[in-house]
Amino acid sequence: MRIGAYAYTSKQEQIAQERRNRYKEIKDLGLIEIKSTDRNLSQVTYKGNVKDESLNALDVALLCDRGSAPFGGICNLYDDGAFICTIYTD
């Protein structure tokens, strides 16, 4: 699933606050396990497992990026509980 960017948009503050609030709700619950991180130019790719089926791709992206993801990304959740989430950094 594509994670929309909000940096430099007219709704930047609103979306940033919504994402920070959601992150605060889920950050300490241990809902994902990150197994690897690969940093490349302008992006970071996280691979791991989702421990709670109720999470959606945006939730996983927020957990990987500690509540932000202002430049968006792509987050895929798989039936076996695995995920691959690429967050754009600029």
N, C-alpha and C positions, 0 to 999 in steps of 0.2 A: 504494500500500500504506500502510496506517495504521502509524505508528510509535508504539508504546505509551509512555505516560508512566510514569515511575517515581518522580517526586518525591513525597515524603510517603507512600510505601508501606512495607510491612514489609520488602520486599526492596530498598530503596533503595540501600544500600551495595553489595550484591552486584551488582546490575545496573549501577550506576555503574562499578564496578571492571571488569566484563566489557566495557563499552563503551570505557572508557579503554584497556584492553589491546588491543582490536581496532583502535582508532584508532592506537595506537602502531605496530602492524604495517603499516598501510597509508598513513599520513599523508605520507610522503616519496616515494611511488612515482609521483606525478603521474598518478593514475588518473582524475581528472575535470578538466574545464575549466569554471569558473564564468564565464558570460558576462554575467549581470546579477544584481543583488540589489535587492529591493524591500522596504523596511522599513515596516511598518504597525503599528498598535496591537496589541500582543500577538503579533506574528508576523513572521517574515522569510521571504520567498520567493526561492529561488535558481533560476536557469535556466541550463542549460549542457549539456555533452556528457560522456558516459561514455567513457573511452578503453579500458576493460577490461570485456569482457562477463561476466566472472566476478563482478563486483560485484553485490550485491543492494541493495534499497532502503534497508535499515538502514545498510549501508556508505556509501552516498551521503549519507544524512542525517548520519552521523557526520563525514564529511569536510567537509560544508557547515558544521556546527555545532562543528567542532573537538573532536569526541570526547564530546559530552554529550547534548543533546536531552532534558533531564529532564522536560519538559512534553509531549513527543511531537510529532506532526505528521503530515503526509501526504507521501509521496514516490512519484512516478510515473516509471517508466522506460519509454521508448518504443523501438520496434523500430529506429528510425533512429539510436539512440544518444543522443538528447536526454533530458533529465530536467527535471522541475519538482518542487521539493522545498520544502514549506512547513513551517517549524519554529516551533512555538508557544513563545513566550518567557515567558509567565506567564499 
